[in-house]
Amino acid sequence: METALAIVVLIIVLLLLAALVYAWTRASGPGAARAWLVAPAALREGLGSLLVSSRDTATKETPDDGVQDADWRDATDPESRGTVTVAYDETALATLRDDLERDLSATREHQQAIDQHLRRLDLALTEMRGVPDELTKVMRTRERQMRRRIDQLRYEVEGVRRSSTAGGARRDEAYAELYTHLAQIEAALATAINPMLLPGEPLQVPNEFAPETLDAENWDDVGEHAYAFGMAFNQTRLVLDPALASDIERFLATLRQGLTGQVYPTVRRVEPTRTQLALMRSSLEGIVEALVPVRRRMESAWHEMDRPTLPDDDDEEHPDDDDED
């Protein structure tokens, strides 16, 4: 009987202890049981004596069980606190790295803008340094052109002055007279060689002579104008340009030899041979070939008297020669 009573009392005591442990665990949080088990014996005794007061104080001060449980876990689990601290440090480092990258990017942009401004400034300075040289070149070019125009005007005035004298007037008359006779020779040759040509057209010897070409009477005008041209040249040789006078002499010789040597003997025959016609064509080609340069030279000489021109100025073609000197 006593044994059964002792067992009942022991069970009641165990139930009371279990109730107390359950109440304390509920009040202290889930981590209180593990802390009680791992804590030293002295700590367990102190916690046992303060169980009631700690439960009441915890109930009053921390009405939120979730917050108390978090505080208890932080106090009893140092590994958890270290993880949070490390996570916080990594976040701070990442934020600091982003800030530094933004600062570096902004710094590079500012540096690029500064470099662009410096390049534009350098280019502007270079252009400003080149402005005096360009102005100097322009002024020298304008000065050369002005000198050229002044010399041209002086030369023209001198030509007009020479033309106004007795010698100048005689020379103008000589050129005009000679050119008139030469033009008459060319027109007469065109009429005799190729009657289809108009006066002023280029003189050409045809492949086949027309019947009018082989008529001796059609060559009388050529002979008369050739004689008049030679007479005028002989009278005005003194006032002509020496080079032009030499060309006229050679042309007169070619004209005389061609007319008297091949043309007249051929056209005076009733039926000239092929050889005679070929020699006549060759002589006429030589006359035409010698006539055109003489006419061109007389035209050039006439224009030079009317509007004298200066020789080409090499300085205008090479404006940088003064700078090299």
C-alpha atoms as one frame of an Amber mdcrd trajectory, in Angstrom:
protein
   0.000   0.000   0.000   2.770   2.410   0.807   4.563   1.470  -2.346   1.535
   2.247  -4.442   1.085   5.558  -2.660   4.708   6.440  -3.253   4.346   5.647
  -6.901   1.249   7.812  -7.206   2.992  10.692  -5.435   6.021  10.283  -7.722
   3.808  10.326 -10.799   2.072  13.459  -9.532   5.429  15.118  -8.903   6.640
  14.158 -12.378   3.465  15.522 -13.904   3.924  18.756 -12.002   7.502  18.987
 -13.148   6.471  18.281 -16.713   3.795  20.973 -16.465   6.322  23.432 -15.095
   8.800  22.584 -17.858   6.091  22.930 -20.471   4.984  26.273 -19.050   8.549
  27.534 -18.848   9.354  26.343 -22.337   6.237  28.006 -23.729   7.073  31.228
 -21.937  10.793  31.199 -22.800  10.552  30.013 -26.422  11.553  26.889 -28.320
  15.270  27.415 -27.689  14.923  27.441 -23.894  14.801  23.640 -23.618  17.996
  23.204 -25.599  19.698  25.938 -23.566  18.603  24.218 -20.382  20.036  20.923
 -21.538  23.403  22.287 -22.683  23.839  24.840 -19.903  26.031  23.979 -16.833
  24.463  22.647 -13.715  24.945  25.899 -11.790  23.153  27.770 -14.549  20.322
  25.285 -14.507  19.957  25.746 -10.760  19.908  29.530 -11.089  17.392  29.344
 -13.899  15.269  26.988 -11.847  15.159  29.380  -8.931  14.266  32.299 -11.149
  11.808  30.393 -13.325   8.714  32.049 -12.031  10.066  35.597 -11.952  11.680
  35.224 -15.421   8.413  33.921 -16.864   6.432  36.819 -15.435   8.965  39.407
 -16.550   9.203  37.921 -20.031   5.416  37.854 -20.271   5.136  41.531 -19.328
   8.085  42.950 -21.280   7.825  40.821 -24.428   4.209  40.242 -25.355   5.316
  39.081 -28.819   6.551  35.492 -28.728   8.125  35.799 -32.212  10.337  38.719
 -31.217  11.445  37.001 -27.975  12.231  33.828 -29.838  14.357  35.789 -32.317
  16.243  37.511 -29.481  16.822  34.196 -27.773  18.102  32.608 -30.951  20.455
  35.533 -31.462  21.707  35.228 -27.868  22.136  31.471 -27.931  23.206  30.940
 -31.597  26.417  32.896 -32.335  26.702  31.207 -35.754  23.436  32.831 -36.856
  24.655  36.268 -35.722  27.917  35.860 -37.703  26.021  34.922 -40.865  23.914
  38.070 -40.685  27.000  40.170 -40.101  28.799  38.655 -43.088  25.742  39.149
 -45.287  25.538  42.740 -44.181  29.234  43.266 -45.021  28.869  41.777 -48.516
  25.884  44.039 -49.247  27.820  47.080 -48.094  30.816  46.099 -50.235  28.599
  45.593 -53.277  27.005  49.003 -52.758  30.418  50.599 -52.315  31.695  48.898
 -55.474  28.722  50.165 -57.474  29.298  53.674 -56.164  32.961  53.512 -57.112
  32.134  52.223 -60.601  29.663  55.047 -61.143  32.235  57.569 -59.978  34.876
  56.102 -62.275  32.472  56.139 -65.238  31.585  59.772 -64.578  35.274  60.605
 -64.255  36.045  58.954 -67.600  33.220  60.874 -69.290  34.531  64.134 -67.875
  38.039  63.241 -69.018  36.814  62.496 -72.547  34.949  65.808 -72.666  38.082
  67.618 -71.494  40.179  65.848 -74.151  37.722  66.884 -76.874  37.823  70.497
 -75.716  41.622  70.404 -75.700  41.734  68.984 -79.241  39.367  71.669 -80.534
  41.435  74.316 -78.796  44.639  72.941 -80.320  43.055  72.893 -83.790  41.834
  76.471 -83.391  45.296  77.596 -82.302  46.873  75.848 -85.283  44.455  77.561
 -87.680  45.120  80.913 -86.048  48.861  80.407 -86.440  48.360  79.644 -90.163
  46.257  82.755 -90.859  49.222  85.185 -91.207  50.933  82.870 -93.722  47.752
  82.597 -95.810  47.313  86.364 -95.779  50.921  86.821 -96.844  50.485  84.415
 -99.771  47.273  86.133-100.874  48.895  89.559-100.717  51.904  88.377-102.725
  49.636  86.798-105.352  47.581  89.981-105.638  50.754  92.028-105.938  52.090
  89.834-108.751  48.771  90.029-110.576  48.726  93.801-110.249  52.265  94.088
-111.579  51.303  91.806-114.432  48.341  93.979-115.363  50.384  97.167-115.165
  53.047  95.687-117.451  50.356  94.514-119.853  48.822  97.966-120.009  52.247
  99.552-120.484  53.021  97.127-123.291  49.710  97.805-125.007  50.222 101.549
-124.721  53.666 101.145-126.259  52.155  99.140-129.114  49.544 101.790-129.739
  52.250 104.451-129.664  54.329 102.580-132.207  51.283 102.093-134.417  50.537
 105.786-134.354  53.946 106.662-135.842  54.731 106.715-139.554  56.671 103.433
-139.361  53.866 101.748-137.469  51.265 102.872-139.960  53.422 101.649-142.831
  53.818  98.265-141.191  50.065  97.926-140.644  49.455  98.751-144.301  52.056
  96.198-145.373  50.505  93.400-143.342  47.021  94.244-144.581  48.143  94.361
-148.203  50.070  91.103-148.015  47.206  89.329-146.265  44.791  90.540-148.954
  46.971  89.161-151.756  47.450  85.878-149.907  43.699  85.545-149.435  43.203
  86.168-153.177  45.731  83.442-153.987  43.919  81.000-151.697  40.527  81.849
-153.217  41.875  81.493-156.758  43.441  78.128-155.920  40.168  76.948-154.428
  38.294  77.982-157.572  40.748  76.208-159.811  41.270  73.042-157.753  37.791
  72.495-156.342  35.077  74.780-157.789  32.545  73.486-155.261  34.348  75.153
-152.321  33.176  78.512-150.996  35.677  81.295-150.202  37.006  80.751-146.695
  36.549  76.972-146.614  39.619  74.828-145.892  41.481  74.231-149.126  41.860
  70.534-150.038  43.115  68.788-153.139  40.486  66.284-154.413  41.316  62.707
-155.356  40.012  63.263-158.892  40.384  66.572-160.693  37.276  68.198-162.169
  37.303  69.242-165.843  37.497  72.905-164.756  40.752  72.158-162.943  42.417
  71.032-166.170  41.345  74.216-167.987  44.359  76.521-168.365  42.252  79.688
-168.301  41.113  78.971-164.739  44.737  79.222-163.570  45.318  82.718-164.909
  43.900  84.332-161.759  46.203  82.205-159.608  49.246  83.410-161.533  48.193
  87.082-161.396  47.534  87.018-157.632  50.786  85.149-157.016  52.731  87.816
-158.958  50.947  90.646-157.028  51.704  88.939-153.711  55.398  88.612-154.591
  55.602  92.262-155.667  53.932  93.497-152.463  56.233  91.351-150.345  59.311
  92.640-152.150  58.248  96.237-151.436  57.296  95.739-147.766  59.949  93.237
-146.655  61.651  95.895-144.508  58.738  96.381-142.085  57.902  92.681-141.688
  58.942  90.383-138.889  62.129  88.533-139.979  60.683  85.089-139.225  57.505
  85.882-141.163  59.566  87.231-144.073  61.505  83.947-144.221  58.260  81.942
-144.276  56.853  84.090-147.108  60.042  83.616-149.138  59.803  79.841-148.840
  56.107  79.912-149.732  56.734  82.026-152.846  59.405  79.591-153.983  57.118
  76.613-153.428  54.253  78.360-155.226  56.381  79.312-158.259  57.983  75.880
-158.590  54.629  74.118-158.326  52.830  76.348-160.825  55.550  76.585-163.458
  56.979  73.120-162.989  53.902  70.859-162.823  50.567  72.699-162.943  50.906
  74.848-166.060  52.547  72.151-168.234  49.818  69.680-167.252  46.752  71.903
-167.771  48.068  73.084-171.175  48.048  69.535-172.487  44.945  68.242-174.191
  45.157  64.844-172.547  47.632  64.752-169.652  48.994  61.379-168.587  48.431
  59.738-165.224  51.996  60.519-164.214  51.558  64.188-165.010  48.299  64.309
-163.064  49.952  62.635-160.081  52.865  65.129-160.191  50.368  67.989-160.465
  48.451  66.704-157.444  51.661  66.392-155.429  52.679  69.976-156.304  49.282
  71.353-155.370  49.378  69.532-152.042  52.759  71.094-151.332  51.433  74.570
-152.182  48.398  74.150-149.886  50.593  72.731-147.110  52.916  75.781-147.303
  50.120  78.361-147.635  48.217  77.625-144.426  51.132  78.202-141.971  51.993
  81.520-143.669  48.406  82.691-143.324  48.301  81.650-139.652  51.567  83.436
-138.919  50.356  86.640-140.548  47.165  86.513-138.501  49.131  86.027-135.281
  51.454  88.913-136.128  48.480  91.173-136.846  46.807  90.339-133.522  50.050
  90.868-131.648  50.303  94.336-133.140  46.720  95.098-132.192  46.814  93.534
-128.724  50.405  92.855-127.665  50.816  90.133-125.068  53.534  89.586-122.532
  55.406  86.287-122.156  54.100  83.853-119.569  54.997  84.692-115.981  56.430
  81.674-114.196  55.821  83.278-110.810  52.060  82.898-111.221  52.405  79.189
-111.911  54.696  78.717-108.881  53.510  81.172-106.209  55.543  79.456-103.472
  58.929  80.309-105.021  59.131  83.563-103.080  58.579  81.728 -99.830  61.413
  79.296-100.589  63.752  82.196-101.331
